[in-house]
Amino acid sequence: MFGTIRSGMATSMFEISVVSNNIANAGTTAFRKSGASFSDLYSGASVEGVSRLSKGVGSIVAGTKQSTEQGGLLTREGVLNLALIGKGMFVSSATDPALGPTGRTYTRDGAFLLDKNGVLRTSTNDFVLGYTATGDKTLRKLEVPVLSPTESGAQLTALEIDAQGQLLGTYGTEGTILLGQIAIGAFPNETALRQMGMNRFQETGDSGKVALGIGGQDGFAMIRAGVLETSNVDLTTELTNMIRAQQQFSGSSRILQTYSDMIEKLTR
């Protein structure tokens, strides 16, 4: 009996911790909420099923599942603020992509910046990966040179990023030059990606292999500049879940107190 009550309290605390994390990240760019799932336990359970006379012995945490629901869009001035509308993630790497896929991560957070060398980086200072202007489909770090890559050597005067993720630089009176293209990675099962913190995810065996593409391609999100994706947390729903979990914990606590009082009376 005590184990049954304790399992109910433990699952309630687990759900409260998951909901609390969702609420804490309600303002985090492109945050994906999680939901807790539970399973019931029965004594004498077998492969064939649970007998009608089997007695329940509590509950157990089955796991958490990420929501892949699209977050809202928040206008944020700056061409390097990008949002994905649809399926997929930006591809990033903590190490130079020339070293291979080691350190590769995926994110929906499109708050990018240029470092002092003109290299495109994420908010966590990882490299944003994509393709060069030559059409080579090897993932590389993306650079926006201050001086024109042509012989003129003109200064960069404007930078644009279109819906396909093309980096278009304007140098003086030369016109627009294609500097590279941002890559997008999509997975068969995004809910199984490993959460690494700081809005970063990593591929797992359950997520399936990443498919690489570009914005607007069939099965891949469009890229929109000048906006950021907000979290997909609905505070009303989360607070309702919090109240339900707290009531469940409170109910289990009262049952535990009643059980303790019964044992005390029986042992006097």
Helices and strands as residue ranges (DSSP letters): H 2-24, E 34-42, E 56-66, E 73-75, E 82-85, E 89-93, G 97-99, E 104-107, E 113-114, E 120-121, E 127-132, E 140-141, E 156-161, E 166-171, E 176-182, E 184-186, G 190-192, E 194-197, E 200-202, E 211-213, E 222-225, E 227-229, H 235-266
